[in-house]
Amino acid sequence: MNVKIEETWKNQLAGEFEKPYFTALVNTVRQEYAQYRCFPPGKLIFNAFNLCPFDKVRVVIIGQDPYHEQGQAMGLSFSVPDGVPMPPSLINIFKEIELDLGTPIPLSGNLTRWAQQGVLLLNATLTVREHIAASHQHKGWEEFTDAAIRALNRGRNNLVFILWGGYARSKASLIDRTRHLVLQSVHPSPLSANRGGWFGNHHFSLTNNYLVQHGMQPIIW
């Protein structure tokens, strides 16, 4: 199957595109987009991969599901386009960056600049039906994105995997901690963050310290 995805990722994931689950997934997604309003726009489904080639990845931030309201989802976990109000989780992410690094909260929640620095903003499920969270879970996307995580774990060294919340933390078993750094905390959503464990996790400075220790440039968060 000819999937329109960045070339280095196409090479890494070529085997997935020929598996029965992926054919069924594509058929399901096409039908959903034809019948309902779904997000992100079709051309942005693989945006995380297209903006961050396999050999440029330095950090992986795993989300669960795209935003399911009009104009929010852009194919990058936690990110919204310029001009779109920041969702509460993203506000808390920027609050922690400010606490951790002293960086002021930006006006835009567009995280494209992170992706271009090597931060793979990967949702486990890459599409969703409007107004219905988790509506495209268990259709095959998780198998595909797990394959991407396994490819990075196997084919790269000294990456930082950032896992926020129970769902993302369930992916820790896919990662070899002798070769990569795994950072875990509660989810930045207000419900979780306000219970404690989010603010003060220092994930952004810990990430940069690890990158510098391994001869890489820090991320400009």
KAFENRA-V766636 format. One line per field, one symbol per residue. phi: phi as a letter, one per 20 degrees, with the letter a starting at -180 (. if undefined). A space follows every 10 residues. Layout:
# KAFENRA-V766636
phi=???
This chain:
# KAFENRA-V766636
phi=.eeebgfffg ffdgfffeeg fffffgfffg ffffececcf ggfdgdggff ecggedfccc deddbfgddg nefcncgmec fgnegffgff gfffffffff dmeffffdef egffgfeoee edefdebbeg mcgmfdfmdp gfffffffff ffgeeccled ddcdngffff egfedeffdc eddcbffffg geffeooefn flffffffff fffdmdffee f
